[in-house]
Amino acid sequence: MKAYCISGLGADHRVYENLELKYEKVHLHWIKPLEGESLKDYAIRLSENINQDEDYVIIGVSFGGLIAVEISKILKPKLTVLISTIEKSDELPFQYRIFRKMNFLKLLPPSFFNLPPFIASILFGTKNPLLRVILQDSDLNFTKWAILSLLRWTNSVSIENSLKINGTSDLILSSPRSDFYIEKGHHFMIVDRAEEIGKIINLYRK
């Protein structure tokens, strides 16, 4: 069975490299968002790369988890795994809800959304050099669109057959309604704690 993997904001398939799964990993690479496109509509376009003629799993990390939720509401995969993310918009951290009301954010240049490495290291809870490389390779236009889309996102639907994994020390995005918690897990735990996460997914039974 294939597991379609969706990376986090500004990240790519490299965050899944350490994750050993019983499934065949297939990476859903980011596509360019259309002007004014909503997160839901973007997810629908991205889902066109999923082969629905066979059973499959969807895995979403961070911002990719929101995309996984929207895809799962439409396509109904066998299992949706949400890592370091939220399932419903009411789980969005309080500080994000404040930013949601700041309409001036859309007027800021993409360069404003470029995190300095030392700040990123603190927020993501890692000194892994892969984080710096990923940030350097990020498309800031996409980053800006994704952040604004996250702030505008609304969803109150629970996903059927979902598995939610979060870290207890995540400073960026974490659901208070998780199935499993990685003790002292930070937002980059998909890389730094991949072995533990892989075991949870591989042993999980619906």
C-alpha positions as CSV (number, residue, x, y, z in Angstrom):
1,M,0.0,0.0,0.0
2,K,1.2,3.5,-0.8
3,A,1.6,6.3,1.7
4,Y,1.3,9.7,0.1
5,C,3.5,12.1,2.1
6,I,2.9,15.8,2.4
7,S,5.7,17.9,3.8
8,G,5.4,20.9,6.1
9,L,5.5,24.6,5.3
10,G,8.6,25.4,3.2
11,A,9.8,21.8,3.5
12,D,10.1,19.0,1.0
13,H,10.4,15.3,0.8
14,R,13.7,15.3,2.8
15,V,11.8,15.5,6.1
16,Y,10.5,12.0,5.4
17,E,13.9,10.4,4.7
18,N,14.5,9.0,8.2
19,L,10.9,7.7,8.5
20,E,10.8,3.9,8.0
21,L,7.3,2.7,7.1
22,K,5.7,-0.5,6.1
23,Y,4.1,1.4,3.3
24,E,5.6,2.6,0.0
25,K,6.3,6.3,0.5
26,V,5.2,8.5,-2.4
27,H,5.8,12.2,-2.0
28,L,3.2,14.7,-3.0
29,H,5.4,17.6,-4.1
30,W,4.1,21.2,-3.6
31,I,2.6,22.8,-6.7
32,K,2.3,26.5,-7.3
33,P,-0.8,28.0,-5.8
34,L,-3.1,30.0,-8.0
35,E,-3.8,33.6,-7.3
36,G,-6.4,33.9,-4.5
37,E,-6.6,30.1,-4.2
38,S,-7.9,28.8,-0.9
39,L,-6.2,26.0,1.0
40,K,-9.2,23.7,0.3
41,D,-9.0,24.3,-3.5
42,Y,-5.2,23.9,-3.4
43,A,-5.7,20.5,-1.7
44,I,-8.1,19.4,-4.3
45,R,-5.6,20.1,-7.1
46,L,-2.8,18.4,-5.2
47,S,-5.0,15.3,-4.7
48,E,-5.0,14.8,-8.4
49,N,-1.7,13.1,-8.0
50,I,-3.2,10.3,-5.9
51,N,-4.0,7.0,-7.5
52,Q,-7.5,6.2,-6.2
53,D,-7.7,2.8,-7.9
54,E,-5.9,1.2,-5.0
55,D,-5.9,1.5,-1.2
56,Y,-3.7,4.2,0.2
57,V,-2.7,6.2,3.3
58,I,-2.1,9.9,3.5
59,I,0.5,11.4,5.9
60,G,0.7,15.2,6.6
61,V,3.3,17.0,8.6
62,S,2.7,20.6,10.0
63,F,1.1,22.7,7.3
64,G,0.9,19.5,5.2
65,G,-1.4,18.1,7.8
66,L,-4.0,20.8,7.0
67,I,-3.7,19.8,3.4
68,A,-4.1,16.1,4.4
69,V,-7.2,16.9,6.3
70,E,-8.8,18.7,3.3
71,I,-7.9,15.8,0.9
72,S,-9.2,13.2,3.4
73,K,-12.5,15.0,3.6
74,I,-13.0,14.3,-0.1
75,L,-11.1,11.1,-1.0
76,K,-11.5,9.0,2.1
77,P,-8.1,7.2,2.4
78,K,-7.7,4.0,4.5
79,L,-5.8,6.0,7.1
80,T,-4.8,9.7,7.6
81,V,-1.8,10.3,9.7
82,L,-1.4,13.8,11.1
83,I,2.0,14.7,12.6
84,S,2.9,18.0,14.4
85,T,-0.3,19.6,13.2
86,I,-4.0,20.2,14.0
87,E,-7.2,18.7,12.7
88,K,-9.7,21.5,13.3
89,S,-9.3,25.2,13.0
90,D,-10.4,25.7,16.7
91,E,-7.2,24.0,17.6
92,L,-5.2,26.8,16.1
93,P,-2.9,28.4,18.9
94,F,-4.2,31.6,20.4
95,Q,-1.4,33.7,19.0
96,Y,-2.3,32.6,15.5
97,R,-5.9,33.7,16.0
98,I,-4.6,37.2,16.8
99,F,-2.6,37.3,13.6
100,R,-5.7,36.1,11.7
101,K,-7.2,39.5,12.4
102,M,-4.2,41.4,11.1
103,N,-5.1,42.1,7.4
104,F,-1.9,44.0,6.8
105,L,0.0,40.7,6.7
106,K,-1.1,40.2,3.1
107,L,0.6,43.5,2.3
108,L,4.0,42.4,3.6
109,P,6.7,41.3,1.1
110,P,7.5,37.5,0.9
111,S,11.0,38.3,2.4
112,F,9.3,39.2,5.7
113,F,8.3,35.5,6.1
114,N,11.9,34.3,5.9
115,L,12.9,33.1,9.4
116,P,16.5,33.8,10.5
117,P,18.2,30.4,11.2
118,F,18.8,31.0,14.9
119,I,15.1,31.8,15.5
120,A,14.0,28.8,13.4
121,S,16.3,26.5,15.4
122,I,14.5,27.7,18.6
123,L,11.0,27.4,17.3
124,F,11.6,24.0,15.6
125,G,13.5,22.7,18.6
126,T,16.4,21.4,16.7
127,K,20.0,22.0,15.7
128,N,19.7,19.6,12.8
129,P,21.5,21.1,9.8
130,L,18.8,19.9,7.5
131,L,16.5,22.6,8.8
132,R,18.8,25.3,7.6
133,V,19.2,23.7,4.2
134,I,15.4,23.4,3.8
135,L,14.9,27.0,4.8
136,Q,17.5,28.2,2.3
137,D,15.7,26.3,-0.5
138,S,12.2,27.6,0.5
139,D,10.1,29.5,-2.0
140,L,9.1,32.6,0.0
141,N,6.1,33.3,-2.2
142,F,4.8,29.9,-1.3
143,T,5.6,30.4,2.3
144,K,3.6,33.7,2.5
145,W,0.6,32.1,0.7
146,A,0.7,29.1,3.1
147,I,0.9,31.2,6.2
148,L,-2.0,33.4,5.2
149,S,-4.0,30.3,4.1
150,L,-3.3,28.6,7.5
151,L,-4.6,31.7,9.3
152,R,-7.8,31.8,7.2
153,W,-8.4,28.1,7.3
154,T,-11.7,26.9,8.8
155,N,-12.6,23.3,9.5
156,S,-14.8,21.7,12.1
157,V,-14.9,18.2,10.6
158,S,-13.2,15.2,12.3
159,I,-11.4,12.9,9.9
160,E,-12.4,9.3,9.8
161,N,-9.7,6.7,10.4
162,S,-7.1,9.3,11.6
163,L,-4.0,8.9,13.6
164,K,-2.7,12.1,15.3
165,I,0.8,12.3,16.6
166,N,2.2,15.4,18.3
167,G,5.1,16.4,20.5
168,T,4.8,17.7,24.1
169,S,7.3,20.5,23.4
170,D,6.1,21.7,20.0
171,L,6.2,25.5,19.9
172,I,4.6,25.9,16.4
173,L,1.6,23.7,15.7
174,S,0.2,20.9,17.9
175,S,-3.2,19.4,18.5
176,P,-4.5,19.2,22.1
177,R,-6.5,16.1,20.9
178,S,-3.8,13.7,20.0
179,D,-3.8,9.9,19.9
180,F,-0.1,9.7,20.7
181,Y,2.3,12.2,22.2
182,I,6.1,12.1,21.8
183,E,7.6,13.2,25.1
184,K,9.7,16.3,24.6
185,G,9.0,16.1,20.9
186,H,9.5,19.3,19.0
187,H,8.2,20.5,15.7
188,F,11.1,18.9,13.7
189,M,10.5,15.5,15.3
190,I,9.5,14.0,12.0
191,V,13.3,14.1,11.4
192,D,14.8,14.0,14.9
193,R,12.4,11.4,16.3
194,A,11.6,9.5,13.1
195,E,12.2,6.1,14.6
196,E,9.6,6.5,17.3
197,I,7.1,8.0,14.9
198,G,7.6,5.2,12.4
199,K,7.0,2.6,15.1
200,I,3.7,4.2,16.1
201,I,2.5,4.3,12.5
202,N,3.6,0.8,11.6
203,L,2.0,-0.8,14.7
204,Y,-1.2,1.2,14.5
205,R,-4.4,-0.7,13.9
206,K,-7.7,0.9,13.1
